[in-house]
Amino acid sequence: MIWIYGHDEKRLLYEIRPENTGEGYQIVVKFPDGRVRVERAADSAELIRRSRELQQELQADGWTPLMPH
């Protein structure tokens, strides 16, 4: 699943995807300045917990979810 967040005229992509190994998940945030933040979650419970925390951090920093993709 991919979400698009906006802040002023900037956009970032927030993606949740399965690990390439088939076990666990990745949370990937691609910032407009080219930085990429990747976190890993071993299972769905950890994924949900960490995803909520990261989305709250982004919103606290002024990022607004524009739409899921």
FILO-561333 format. One line per 5 residues: their letters; for each residue x, y, z of C-alpha. Coordinates in Angstrom, 2 decimals, decimal comma, padded with zeros to 5 digits, m for minus. Example, Ala and Ser with C-alpha at 12.3 -4.5 7.8 and 13.67 -1.06 7.14 Angstrom:
<nodes>
as = 012,30:m004,50:007,80; 013,67:m001,06:007,14
</nodes>
This chain:
<nodes>
miwiy = 000,00:000,00:000,00; 001,27:003,48:m000,86; 000,18:006,77:000,68; 001,02:010,25:m000,54; 001,61:012,97:002,03
ghdek = 001,81:016,69:001,35; 003,44:019,60:003,17; 003,20:022,96:001,40; 004,09:022,09:m002,21; 006,21:019,07:m001,25
rllye = 005,18:015,43:m001,49; 006,47:012,25:000,09; 005,62:008,61:m000,46; 004,86:006,26:002,42; 004,86:002,60:001,44
irpen = 004,22:m000,67:003,25; 005,43:m003,75:001,42; 006,44:m007,34:002,14; 010,12:m008,09:002,72; 011,89:m009,54:m000,32
tgegy = 012,61:m012,68:001,69; 008,88:m013,29:002,17; 009,08:m012,91:005,95; 008,08:m009,64:007,57; 007,40:m006,20:006,16
qivvk = 009,12:m002,98:005,20; 007,91:000,54:005,91; 009,51:002,88:003,38; 009,30:006,68:003,50; 010,68:008,56:000,47
fpdgr = 011,24:012,23:001,29; 011,20:014,99:m001,35; 014,90:015,73:m000,76; 015,84:012,20:m001,84; 016,25:010,64:001,60
vrver = 014,76:007,18:002,04; 013,87:005,78:005,46; 013,35:002,01:005,67; 012,15:000,19:008,76; 011,42:m003,49:009,12
aadsa = 008,66:m005,22:011,05; 008,82:m008,93:011,82; 005,06:m009,51:011,91; 001,73:m007,79:011,28; 001,28:m006,66:014,92
elirr = 004,65:m004,88:014,90; 003,89:m003,46:011,44; 000,59:m001,93:012,59; 002,10:m000,50:015,79; 005,13:001,03:014,08
srelq = 003,17:002,26:011,08; 000,77:004,16:013,34; 003,70:005,72:015,22; 005,43:006,83:012,02; 002,25:008,27:010,54
qelqa = 001,66:010,24:013,76; 005,26:011,53:013,60; 004,77:012,67:010,00; 001,53:014,45:010,86; 003,16:016,12:013,89
dgwtp = 005,84:017,42:011,48; 003,14:018,99:009,29; 002,67:016,24:006,69; m000,93:015,60:005,69; m002,11:012,38:004,06
lmph = m003,44:013,30:000,62; m004,57:009,91:m000,59; m003,78:006,23:m000,49; m002,62:004,89:m003,84
</nodes>
